[in-house]
Amino acid sequence: MFDILVYLFENYIHNEADIYVNHADLTKELSRAGFHDDDIFKALKWLDNLSALQESHVKPYLSKGISNATRIYSLPEQTKLDVDCRGFLLFLEQINVLDAVTREMVIDRVMDLDSSSISLEDLKWVVLMVLFNVPGHENAYAQMEDLIFDEPEGPLH
């Protein structure tokens, strides 16, 4: 399923292609690309749920006023997001790429993935997808994109 999400992000969303393709046409294209119908359905549902999060009633409760709060991860979240992933999310908050609302959106979307754990690289893609879909976070999206795609040139020392 995650491969489909990355495929859609790279080919439709990130490239600003026509993202308003209906589900039937998109399902046919993804099937022709070699993806299985069950995975296609799960990926499209995952994206629908991401869109629904934008209109969620959780946002008003996650205000900037709790930015000093410490996020305590549940046992299932700790299982899916290892120490490196949780540390990366904290790092993104510290550099203002994520705020409390977008962090919770990322965690929600990670927990909805059909794998028992997620790699740091996959987490970065989820963060990109969430930030792309949240209005007003264009700078955070650009900063996250730089973190993922900019390769350091020359020696690091």
C-alpha positions in Angstrom: 0.0 0.0 0.0 2.8 2.4 0.9 4.3 2.0 -2.6 1.0 3.2 -4.1 0.9 6.3 -1.8 4.5 7.2 -2.9 3.6 6.5 -6.6 0.5 8.8 -6.3 2.4 11.5 -4.5 5.3 11.5 -7.1 3.1 11.3 -10.1 0.0 13.3 -9.2 0.4 15.4 -6.1 4.0 16.4 -6.1 4.1 17.1 -9.8 0.9 19.1 -9.6 -0.8 16.9 -12.1 -4.5 16.7 -12.2 -5.2 15.3 -8.8 -8.9 15.4 -9.2 -9.0 12.1 -11.2 -12.0 10.0 -10.2 -11.3 6.9 -8.1 -12.4 4.5 -11.0 -9.9 6.0 -13.4 -7.2 6.1 -10.8 -7.9 2.5 -9.8 -7.6 1.4 -13.5 -4.3 3.2 -13.9 -2.9 1.8 -10.8 -3.9 -1.7 -11.8 -2.2 -1.2 -15.1 0.9 -0.1 -13.2 0.9 -3.5 -11.5 -0.6 -2.7 -8.1 -3.1 -5.1 -6.5 -6.8 -4.0 -6.1 -6.8 -4.5 -2.3 -3.7 -2.3 -1.9 -5.2 0.3 -4.2 -8.4 0.4 -2.2 -6.4 0.8 1.1 -4.2 3.6 -0.4 -7.2 5.6 -1.7 -9.0 5.2 1.7 -5.8 6.3 3.4 -5.8 9.5 1.3 -9.5 10.1 1.9 -8.8 9.8 5.6 -5.9 12.3 5.3 -8.3 14.8 3.6 -10.8 14.2 6.4 -8.2 15.1 9.0 -8.0 18.6 7.6 -11.7 19.1 8.6 -11.3 17.2 11.9 -12.7 18.5 15.1 -9.3 17.7 16.8 -7.6 20.8 15.5 -9.3 23.3 17.8 -8.0 21.3 20.8 -4.4 21.3 19.6 -3.5 25.0 19.8 -0.1 26.7 19.8 -0.6 27.0 23.6 0.4 23.4 24.2 3.6 23.6 22.2 5.7 23.1 25.4 3.8 19.8 26.1 5.7 16.5 25.8 4.1 14.0 23.5 3.8 10.6 25.3 3.5 7.7 22.7 1.1 4.8 23.4 2.5 1.3 23.3 1.2 0.7 19.7 2.7 4.0 18.6 6.0 3.0 20.1 5.9 -0.3 18.4 5.2 1.2 15.0 7.4 4.3 15.4 10.9 3.3 16.7 13.2 5.6 18.6 14.7 7.0 15.5 11.2 7.9 14.1 10.0 9.4 17.3 13.3 11.4 17.6 12.8 12.6 14.0 9.3 13.8 14.8 10.6 15.7 17.8 13.4 17.2 15.7 10.8 18.4 13.1 8.9 20.1 15.9 12.0 21.8 17.2 12.8 23.3 13.8 9.1 24.3 13.3 8.4 22.0 10.4 5.7 20.3 12.4 3.4 21.8 15.1 1.2 19.8 17.4 -1.6 19.5 14.9 0.5 18.3 12.0 2.5 16.0 14.3 -0.8 14.4 15.4 -1.9 14.1 11.7 1.4 12.4 10.8 1.0 9.9 13.7 -2.6 9.2 12.7 -1.6 8.5 9.2 1.4 6.3 10.2 -0.9 4.3 12.5 -3.3 3.7 9.6 -0.6 2.1 7.5 -0.9 -1.6 7.1 2.6 -2.5 8.4 3.7 -3.3 12.0 6.6 -0.8 11.8 7.7 2.1 9.6 11.1 3.1 8.5 12.5 6.6 8.9 12.5 7.0 5.1 8.8 6.1 4.9 8.0 8.4 7.8 9.6 11.3 5.9 7.2 10.5 3.0 4.2 10.5 5.3 5.3 13.9 6.7 5.6 15.3 3.2 2.2 14.0 2.3 0.6 15.5 5.4 2.3 18.9 5.0 1.3 19.0 1.3 -2.3 18.6 2.2 -2.5 21.1 5.1 -3.1 24.7 3.9 -0.8 27.3 5.3 2.1 25.0 5.7 3.9 25.6 2.4 7.1 26.8 4.1 7.2 23.7 6.3 6.6 21.5 3.2 9.5 23.2 1.4 11.7 22.8 4.4 10.8 19.1 4.7 11.4 18.6 1.0 14.8 20.1 1.4 15.6 17.7 4.2 14.6 14.7 2.1 15.9 15.6 -1.4 18.9 17.8 -0.8 22.1 15.8 -0.8 25.0 17.4 1.0 27.8 18.3 -1.4 31.4 17.7 -0.6 32.9 16.5 2.7 30.7 17.0 5.8 33.7 18.1 8.0 
